[in-house]
Amino acid sequence: MTRILRPTETGIAEAANLLQSGGLVAFGTETVYGLGADATNPTAVAKIFEAKGRPHFNPLICHYFSPEAAFSHVHATATAEQLADTFWPGPLTLVLPRKVTCPVALLAGAGLDTLAVRIPAHPVAQKLLQRLGRPIAAPSANRSGRISPTTAAHVLAQLEGRIAALIDSGPCRVGLESTVLDLSMSPPFLLRPGGVTTESLEAAIGPIQSGITPTQAESPRTLRSPGLLLSHYAPTLPLRLNATTIAPNEALLAFGPPLKNASLTYQLSGQENLTEAAANLFDALHWLDSHAPAQNLTAIAVMPIPPHALGLAITDRLTRAAAPR
């Protein structure tokens, strides 16, 4: 059963404790209600995808208390700092290269080398972030493919019993998702229109590119945004899916009891727990990709993943990573 919390100091403290312990908490922002998890906890982030029934591991927006906190995890450009001065806190998300020292779970960024960050203006979100002292990964608090929620009732209608708690923060002022602007390449590229208009952005920093066609939706440029199709990160080594045997040249990505004769194995979940497997997925791909060559292994064999619940998202990600390139 989902607990309903009031937006008081006590309620916010309780919500922060739940987030700190790995739970999911929905809370209001000025745009829409967010489904929050501790962004530095990969298992908690995996629960977001599970609760939403999300079929892909798309990048998530990470919410911060202040620009200084956000820019401690990403490389801020002069343009980013200018936009932060103008629009933060507010409904603008910036996509920037993540720092090597960034503690945010790889799953929150879908394994990419960038991170989507914003500073929400809603006082409840601000107090929650300040109390937690960590970034909160938070897509919209709805089931995947359903209408985004702008009231607490909307959240409960879709996620009752699937999340630990909900802070009833009142109706959302903007009622539209944040604008997403990619600053990881030049010139800036509008990935998603939203609460900050293109005209306002261009008045601040000059011309920006926009317009995503169906073909462009598969490009590396547009994959950096939350809410768009994912087909990256692919490891250097080729992947062989649904492996029931292991070849001498292969490392093993295991799920459950590992295959015999594997010389190098990364275990997604020995107990065949899909949430644990999702939390470990991107770390596993990075680890095998960097360690296998030292043992003269030239490929990765992936054991079968059950095609249900989070298994669908894991399989989707692995299928894209295994695609010819």
Sequence and secondary structure as in RCSB ss.txt:
>XXXX:A:sequence
MTRILRPTETGIAEAANLLQSGGLVAFGTETVYGLGADATNPTAVAKIFEAKGRPHFNPLICHYFSPEAAFSHVH
ATATAEQLADTFWPGPLTLVLPRKVTCPVALLAGAGLDTLAVRIPAHPVAQKLLQRLGRPIAAPSANRSGRISPT
TAAHVLAQLEGRIAALIDSGPCRVGLESTVLDLSMSPPFLLRPGGVTTESLEAAIGPIQSGITPTQAESPRTLRS
PGLLLSHYAPTLPLRLNATTIAPNEALLAFGPPLKNASLTYQLSGQENLTEAAANLFDALHWLDSHAPAQNLTAI
AVMPIPPHALGLAITDRLTRAAAPR
>XXXX:A:secstr
  EEE SSHHHHHHHHHHHHTT  EEE  SSS EEEEETT HHHHHHHHHHHT SS    EEE SSHHHHHTTB 
  HHHHHHHHHH SSSEEEEEEB TT  S GGGGTT SEEEEE    HHHHHHHHHH S EE  BSS TTS    
SHHHHHHHHTTTSSEEE   S SS S  EEEE SSSS EEEE  SS HHHHHHHH   B    TTGGGSTTGGGS
TTS       SS EE S SS  TTEEEEESSS  TT SSEEES TT  HHHHHHHHHHHHHHHHHHGGGGT  EE
EE    SSTHHHHHHHHHHHHHS  
